[in-house]
Amino acid sequence: MSCVLLAEDEFLIRVVLADALEALGLSCIEAPTGQAALDILRGEAPLSAIIVDIGLPDMSGEKVIEAAMRHRPQIPVIRCSGAPATAPAANGNIHVFAKPYSVDELSRFVASLVSGRTS
């Protein structure tokens, strides 16, 4: 089973998105803060994708993305923000979803991404 790291501080968004991902057959590790996400990234959880909200309470989600690119560069990252990306992605492994997004659209994108059906 594919596992997704979900770094999102808003409880309701995190729970609804985690439920949607699990309904599509993906397991989900929830991280309500940037530090929690960093701890998971530095661990050995077998991640297939990473979803990062840019507006985390303790640090910018950009720092989480930078750490993901350092520690697990092969794993696709989905950057979620109400603001546009400040810099282009260093590689094609970063995908952008603007807020507000459709939970159904995002969860289906992640499912297709981890199964290799999208670029």
N, C-alpha and C positions, 0 to 999 in steps of 0.2 A: 504494500500500500504506500502510495506517495504521501509525503509529509510536507506541510506548508508552515513556515514561520509567519505569524501575523502580528506585526508590531503596530498596535493601534491603541491609543489611550482612551478613546471614548467607548465606554462599556457597552452601550447598546449596539453601536456599529460593530464592535469586535464580536459580540455574541451572535448577532444576526449573520455576519459574514462567515464566522466559523461554522455555524449551523448549515449555511448554504454550501460551503466547501465539503463538509462531511456528508451532506446529502448526495453529493456527486462522487463519493467514494474516496475522498482525500482526508487524511488525518490532519489535525491542526494543533500547533503549539502556539498558545497565545502569550504575547508579551505586552503588558500595559505601559512599559517605559522603554526608553532607549537602552538603559543599562541592562534590563532584563533581556532585551533582544541581543545585545552584545554577549552576554553570558551564554546564551543559547548558541550563537554563532561560533563562539570559541570552544564549545563542547563538541560532542560527537554525535549529536542527533542527525539521523540520515535525512537531510532536507532535500526537497525537490524544487522548491520555489520559496521566495521571500517576498512578503507584502509589507511595505513600510509607509506609514503615515509620516509626512514631513514634519507635522506639528506636534511632536512628542513633548511631554512636559519637562523632562530633565535634560534633553539635548536635541539638537536638530536631527531629523531623520536622515539628513545628508551624511552625518557621521556614521550612522548605522549602515548606510549604503556603502560608504568608503570601506568600512570594516568588512562588509560582506564581500566586496571586490578583492580585498586582501586575503581573507581567510578562506573564502569559498567562491573563487572567481567563475567556476563552471556553473553555478546555480543562478537561474534567472531571477531578477529582482523586478518587482512591480512597485513603482514610486507613485504614491497617492497624495495629491495636494490640490488645494484651491488656487495655488499660484503656479505660474509656468516654471519649468525647470530653469535654473540659473545658468547651467552649462550643458552642452551636449554630452550625451553618454560617451564614455571612453570606448565602449564596445557595444555590440548589438544585444547585450544581455540585460539591458535596463529598458523596461517598458513603462510608459507613463499613463496613469488614469487620473483625469481631472475630477475633483470633487465639485458638486455632488455626483456620484457615479451610481449606476444601477448595480445593486448587489448581485442580481442574476447575471448581468453582463460580465462583471468582474469575475465571479466564481466560475462561470463557463470558460472565460478566457484562460484563467489559471489552470483549469482542468485540461483544456486543450494544449496549453503550453507544456505541462508536465508529461503529457502523453505524446508530445512531439508532433502535434497536428497543426502548429502555428509557428511562425518565425519570430 
